[in-house]
């Protein structure tokens, strides 16, 4: 009886001055885990970073090689002829405004690529000024280009109905311009003296 009495009165059997036996925590905080494994974490991160950079560099190099292999230089003359031919044979044919916009675009891209004139960024008036100052165009094609631009602008910006004859005339003008400038450039190239070695 005295044992139970003693237990109830004191609340413990062992010496009360003895420290409590607290268990070791099963879970650690994130900061503790990071401190204990800092070297491993940094090494793993650097390894992943190096592998990612190598992968990106190899992929970029492969893409550049593919692009260089595929991207053969396109002759602006051939491209212009092909564009005009596609526009001419398109079924169903484009209505007047989209037709003129596309034809004008083909012509301007041709001029831009062959003569290094920023034709795509210029208005019709600016385009004519730029052409007039270019050495190749002096006293050539002024009337043809001015007529092409005027008729094109009339079709693009007026509400007057356009007939097929006007569109055919514009197409023939563009085709003549591309072919004739190409022929003149070829003549100039053949006449120019070859450089001495």
C-alpha positions in Angstrom: 0.0 0.0 0.0 2.8 2.3 0.8 4.3 1.9 -2.8 1.1 3.1 -4.4 0.8 5.9 -2.0 4.4 7.0 -2.7 3.8 6.8 -6.5 0.6 8.9 -6.3 2.2 11.5 -4.0 5.4 12.0 -5.9 4.3 11.2 -9.5 7.5 9.4 -10.3 9.6 6.4 -9.1 13.0 7.6 -10.0 15.1 10.4 -8.6 13.4 13.7 -9.4 16.8 15.4 -10.1 17.5 13.2 -13.0 17.1 14.9 -16.4 14.2 13.9 -18.5 14.9 11.4 -21.3 13.7 13.2 -24.5 13.6 11.3 -27.7 15.7 12.3 -30.7 13.5 14.1 -33.3 12.7 12.0 -36.3 12.2 14.9 -38.7 14.8 17.7 -39.3 14.1 21.2 -40.5 14.8 22.2 -44.1 17.7 24.4 -43.0 19.3 21.6 -41.1 19.0 19.3 -44.1 20.5 22.0 -46.4 23.4 22.6 -44.0 24.2 18.9 -43.7 24.0 18.3 -47.5 25.3 21.6 -48.9 28.2 20.2 -50.8 26.1 17.5 -52.5 23.4 20.0 -53.4 25.8 22.5 -54.9 27.7 19.7 -56.8 24.4 18.3 -58.2 23.2 21.8 -59.3 26.5 22.6 -61.0 26.5 19.2 -62.8 22.9 19.7 -64.1 23.8 23.3 -65.2 26.9 22.1 -67.1 24.9 19.3 -68.8 22.1 21.7 -69.7 24.5 24.2 -71.3 26.2 21.4 -73.3 22.8 20.1 -74.5 21.8 23.6 -75.5 25.1 24.3 -77.3 24.9 21.0 -79.2 21.3 21.6 -80.2 22.0 25.1 -81.4 25.0 23.9 -83.4 22.8 21.1 -85.0 20.1 23.6 -85.9 22.6 26.0 -87.5 24.0 23.1 -89.6 20.6 22.1 -90.7 19.6 25.7 -91.6 22.9 26.2 -93.5 22.3 22.9 -95.4 18.6 23.7 -96.2 18.9 27.4 -96.9 20.2 27.6 -100.4 20.4 31.1 -101.8 17.3 31.9 -103.8 17.8 33.9 -107.0 15.6 37.1 -106.7 14.9 36.9 -110.4 13.7 33.3 -110.3 11.7 34.1 -107.1 10.0 37.1 -108.7 9.1 35.1 -111.9 7.8 32.3 -109.8 5.7 34.7 -107.7 4.2 36.4 -110.8 3.5 33.0 -112.4 1.8 31.8 -109.2 -0.3 34.9 -109.0 -1.2 34.6 -112.7 -2.3 31.0 -112.5 -4.1 31.2 -109.1 -7.5 29.6 -109.2 -9.8 31.2 -108.3 -8.1 34.4 -109.2 -7.6 37.0 -106.4 -9.9 40.0 -106.5 -8.4 43.3 -107.7 -7.0 44.8 -104.4 -5.3 41.7 -103.0 -4.0 40.9 -106.5 -2.4 44.4 -106.7 -1.0 44.3 -103.2 0.6 40.9 -103.9 2.0 41.9 -107.3 3.4 45.1 -105.8 5.0 43.1 -103.0 6.7 40.7 -105.5 8.1 43.7 -107.4 9.3 45.5 -104.3 11.0 42.4 -102.9 12.7 41.9 -106.2 14.0 45.6 -106.3 15.0 45.4 -102.6 17.0 42.2 -103.0 18.6 43.0 -106.4 19.3 46.7 -106.1 19.5 47.0 -102.2 16.8 49.7 -102.1 14.5 49.5 -99.0 11.5 49.2 -101.2 9.2 47.4 -98.7 9.3 50.3 -96.3 8.6 53.1 -98.7 5.5 54.7 -100.0 5.0 54.9 -103.8 6.3 58.5 -103.9 9.4 57.6 -101.7 10.0 54.5 -103.8 10.1 56.6 -107.0 12.6 59.1 -105.4 14.8 56.3 -104.2 14.7 54.7 -107.7 15.5 58.0 -109.4 18.7 58.4 -107.2 19.9 54.8 -108.0 22.7 54.6 -110.6 21.1 51.7 -112.5 17.7 53.3 -112.8 18.8 56.8 -114.1 16.8 57.5 -117.3 15.4 54.0 -117.2 12.0 52.6 -116.2 10.8 55.9 -114.7 7.6 56.0 -116.8 6.9 52.2 -116.4 7.3 52.3 -112.6 5.4 55.5 -112.1 2.5 54.2 -114.2 2.6 50.9 -112.3 2.5 52.7 -108.9 -0.2 55.1 -110.0 -2.5 52.4 -111.4 -1.8 50.1 -108.4 -2.6 52.9 -106.0 -5.8 53.7 -107.9 -6.9 50.1 -107.7 -5.9 49.7 -104.0 -7.4 52.9 -102.7 -10.3 53.8 -104.9 -13.8 52.4 -105.0 -13.9 52.3 -108.8 -14.5 48.8 -110.1 -11.4 47.4 -111.8 -11.6 45.3 -115.0 -9.5 42.3 -115.9 -7.7 44.3 -118.6 -6.1 46.7 -116.0 -4.9 43.8 -113.9 -3.4 42.0 -116.9 -1.7 45.2 -117.9 -0.2 45.6 -114.4 0.9 41.9 -114.5 2.5 42.4 -117.9 4.3 45.5 -116.7 5.7 43.8 -113.7 6.9 40.8 -115.7 8.5 43.1 -118.4 10.2 45.1 -115.6 11.7 42.0 -113.9 12.8 40.4 -117.2 14.2 43.6 -118.7 16.2 44.6 -115.6 17.6 41.1 -115.3 18.7 41.2 -118.9 20.3 44.6 -118.5 22.1 43.5 -115.4 23.4 40.4 -117.3 24.6 42.7 -120.1 26.4 45.0 -117.6 28.0 42.0 -115.9 29.3 40.7 -119.2 30.6 44.1 -120.4 32.3 44.9 -117.1 36.1 44.1 -117.3 37.1 41.1 -115.3 39.5 41.9 -112.4 43.2 41.2 -113.1 44.8 38.5 -110.9 
